[in-house]
Amino acid sequence: MNKAVITVVGKDTVGIIARICTYLANNRVNIEDISQTIVQDYFNMMMIVDVSQSNKPFEDIVNELAQIGEEIGVKIRCQREEIFTKMHRI
């Protein structure tokens, strides 16, 4: 599978989406679907992305997104779509 689920949660600040989308574009990760909302100053975003064109190992993408999250004050988690689906089945 070449798809992944990225979730972002934290206190809303200027530039969260820009920072994450810039990173993804620079690493040839295509955003296929995106949903974001802000509830009482809390930012929540979920993306479905295609990592098939990226030259970077998936583990590096996961770690670098987590690092970006630490830098901007949010929690960013990136998981392969099939793992995310199996973890969230009822």
DOTI-851954 format. One line per field, with one value per residue: residue in three letters; x, y, z of N, C-alpha, C in turn. Coordinates in Angstrom, 3 decimals. Layout:
residues N
rest = [ALA|...]
n.xx = [X|...]
n.yy = [Y|...]
n.zz = [Z|...]
ca.xx = [X|...]
ca.yy = [Y|...]
ca.zz = [Z|...]
c.xx = [X|...]
c.yy = [Y|...]
c.zz = [Z|...]
end
This chain:
residues 90
rest = [MET|ASN|LYS|ALA|VAL|ILE|THR|VAL|VAL|GLY|LYS|ASP|THR|VAL|GLY|ILE|ILE|ALA|ARG|ILE|CYS|THR|TYR|LEU|ALA|ASN|ASN|ARG|VAL|ASN|ILE|GLU|ASP|ILE|SER|GLN|THR|ILE|VAL|GLN|ASP|TYR|PHE|ASN|MET|MET|MET|ILE|VAL|ASP|VAL|SER|GLN|SER|ASN|LYS|PRO|PHE|GLU|ASP|ILE|VAL|ASN|GLU|LEU|ALA|GLN|ILE|GLY|GLU|GLU|ILE|GLY|VAL|LYS|ILE|ARG|CYS|GLN|ARG|GLU|GLU|ILE|PHE|THR|LYS|MET|HIS|ARG|ILE]
n.xx = [0.834|0.434|-0.591|-1.153|-2.198|-2.423|-2.555|-3.258|-3.135|-3.764|-3.136|-4.443|-2.574|-1.045|-0.127|0.070|-1.061|0.231|2.943|3.032|1.974|3.848|6.139|5.246|4.858|7.476|8.631|7.443|4.954|1.677|-1.341|-4.377|-6.864|-8.323|-9.216|-10.106|-10.578|-11.443|-11.978|-12.967|-10.366|-8.741|-6.969|-7.609|-6.737|-7.015|-5.507|-5.409|-2.864|-0.698|2.174|3.731|5.321|7.395|10.855|11.907|12.405|9.603|9.644|11.336|9.773|7.677|9.077|10.169|7.860|6.777|8.746|8.440|5.922|6.542|8.097|6.225|4.285|2.209|0.701|1.739|0.893|1.696|0.637|0.667|-1.997|-3.354|-2.642|-3.696|-6.426|-6.911|-6.351|-8.438|-10.809|-14.019]
n.yy = [-1.189|2.245|4.369|6.651|7.719|10.797|12.459|15.402|17.185|19.722|22.851|25.642|27.492|29.994|28.939|26.119|24.279|25.189|24.660|21.833|20.992|22.107|20.629|18.063|18.467|19.107|16.654|15.058|13.908|13.211|14.830|13.363|13.530|15.727|16.948|19.395|20.996|23.471|23.644|25.502|26.797|24.575|22.679|20.322|17.926|15.726|13.707|11.951|10.511|9.950|8.179|7.088|8.301|9.466|9.764|9.288|7.170|5.633|5.590|7.723|9.874|9.664|10.173|12.737|14.296|14.061|15.469|18.038|18.565|18.773|21.085|23.041|22.833|20.904|17.610|15.285|12.515|9.795|7.129|4.020|3.376|0.864|-0.108|1.874|1.548|-1.086|-0.757|0.855|-0.490|-1.689]
n.zz = [0.000|-0.701|0.594|3.295|6.570|8.023|11.045|12.871|15.809|18.166|19.899|18.233|15.890|13.800|10.575|10.666|8.765|6.454|7.015|7.256|4.769|3.014|3.693|2.878|0.095|-0.704|-0.394|-2.225|-1.578|-2.064|-1.345|-0.957|0.239|2.585|5.755|8.034|11.169|13.587|16.946|19.539|19.813|19.407|17.134|14.595|12.275|9.517|7.112|4.031|2.336|-0.500|-0.706|-2.652|-4.624|-3.307|-2.576|-0.188|2.645|4.287|7.097|7.693|6.869|8.723|11.144|10.660|10.284|12.867|14.246|13.145|14.171|16.926|16.836|16.091|17.978|17.980|17.808|15.558|13.730|11.707|9.839|8.097|5.848|5.977|8.491|10.167|9.598|10.527|13.229|14.042|13.730|14.641]
ca.xx = [0.000|1.181|-1.337|-0.941|-3.113|-1.724|-3.439|-2.611|-3.986|-3.084|-3.615|-4.389|-1.652|-0.891|0.868|0.146|-1.320|1.287|4.199|2.895|1.797|5.133|6.976|4.754|5.145|8.922|9.006|6.627|3.845|0.468|-2.525|-5.554|-8.060|-7.947|-10.299|-9.581|-11.548|-10.969|-13.020|-12.528|-8.910|-8.012|-6.860|-7.662|-6.683|-6.767|-5.185|-5.049|-1.804|-0.054|3.620|4.382|6.285|8.462|12.132|12.301|11.807|8.400|10.014|11.877|8.627|7.007|9.902|10.299|6.575|6.692|9.651|7.773|4.870|7.168|8.542|5.097|3.406|1.082|1.059|1.527|1.071|1.577|0.580|0.210|-3.464|-3.861|-2.443|-4.684|-7.742|-7.017|-6.364|-9.670|-11.988|-14.827]
ca.yy = [0.000|3.490|5.437|6.823|8.624|11.754|13.187|16.531|17.686|20.620|24.220|26.297|28.602|30.359|28.256|24.664|23.620|25.582|23.959|20.409|20.827|22.411|19.444|16.986|18.805|19.011|15.239|14.384|13.181|13.823|14.845|12.897|13.996|16.476|17.516|20.064|21.770|24.122|23.657|26.256|26.995|23.326|22.335|18.888|17.698|14.354|13.667|10.706|10.894|8.919|8.310|6.251|9.061|10.000|9.049|9.164|6.023|5.975|5.831|9.079|10.785|9.585|10.846|14.154|14.933|14.159|16.555|19.285|18.761|19.281|22.459|23.980|22.678|19.989|16.200|14.777|11.071|9.296|5.670|3.403|3.304|-0.440|-0.205|2.770|0.912|-2.243|-0.275|1.568|-1.313|-2.009]
ca.zz = [0.000|-0.809|1.247|4.726|7.258|8.878|11.942|13.529|16.885|19.092|20.015|16.933|15.661|12.403|9.772|10.834|7.485|5.522|7.344|6.944|3.320|2.386|3.884|2.025|-1.302|-0.915|-0.382|-3.247|-0.962|-2.597|-0.486|-1.702|0.935|3.780|6.547|9.212|11.918|14.803|17.957|20.714|19.761|19.195|15.723|14.314|10.838|9.073|5.692|3.367|1.414|-1.312|-0.534|-3.661|-5.426|-2.456|-2.572|1.210|3.342|5.046|8.497|7.775|6.786|10.032|12.155|10.345|10.600|14.329|14.638|12.774|15.169|18.155|16.584|15.991|19.137|17.761|17.711|14.203|13.648|10.345|9.833|6.848|5.857|6.402|9.947|10.757|9.442|11.433|14.612|14.351|13.451|15.829]
c.xx = [0.876|0.481|-1.046|-1.985|-2.267|-2.767|-2.626|-3.590|-3.167|-3.727|-3.426|-3.384|-1.575|0.170|0.962|-0.005|-0.203|2.570|4.137|2.788|3.081|6.075|6.541|5.079|6.633|9.409|8.140|5.576|2.572|-0.690|-3.724|-6.854|-7.611|-9.206|-9.674|-10.689|-10.862|-12.154|-12.450|-11.008|-8.098|-8.125|-6.856|-7.682|-6.396|-6.556|-4.988|-4.036|-1.278|1.451|4.399|5.439|7.452|9.704|12.612|11.669|10.627|8.736|10.590|10.756|7.913|7.782|10.018|8.994|6.399|7.569|9.049|6.675|5.423|7.570|7.389|4.044|2.162|1.611|0.723|1.841|0.819|1.653|0.185|-1.295|-3.974|-3.694|-3.485|-6.062|-7.916|-7.061|-7.691|-10.940|-12.725|-15.226]
c.yy = [1.248|4.654|5.453|7.796|9.501|12.458|14.253|17.077|18.616|21.984|24.924|27.449|28.866|29.471|26.754|23.966|23.940|24.798|22.482|20.197|21.142|21.227|18.322|17.258|18.662|17.567|14.395|13.451|13.918|13.719|14.464|13.373|14.688|17.022|18.180|20.877|22.400|24.199|24.322|26.304|25.713|22.923|20.826|18.720|16.224|14.397|12.226|11.115|9.675|9.154|7.587|6.992|9.621|9.123|8.764|7.916|6.469|6.324|7.230|10.109|10.833|10.398|12.347|14.915|15.082|15.302|17.920|19.594|19.313|20.741|23.454|23.770|21.846|18.561|15.734|13.296|10.640|7.777|5.180|3.185|1.964|-0.642|0.654|2.128|-0.239|-1.806|0.346|0.807|-1.617|-3.459]
c.zz = [0.000|-0.129|2.737|5.254|8.174|9.722|12.666|14.564|17.772|19.129|18.675|16.933|14.161|11.747|9.898|9.479|6.493|5.771|6.935|5.435|2.553|2.505|2.936|0.558|-1.608|-0.974|-1.301|-2.651|-1.377|-1.607|-1.329|-1.072|2.208|4.442|7.756|9.869|13.118|15.750|19.203|20.835|19.633|17.737|15.573|12.794|10.575|7.569|5.251|2.303|0.662|-1.235|-1.636|-4.483|-4.611|-2.541|-1.155|1.821|4.213|6.499|8.682|7.725|8.131|11.065|11.906|10.582|12.100|14.837|14.313|13.793|16.475|17.995|16.587|17.078|18.919|17.729|16.301|14.208|12.210|10.396|8.446|6.958|6.378|7.914|10.656|10.724|10.413|12.878|15.011|13.947|14.741|15.754]
end
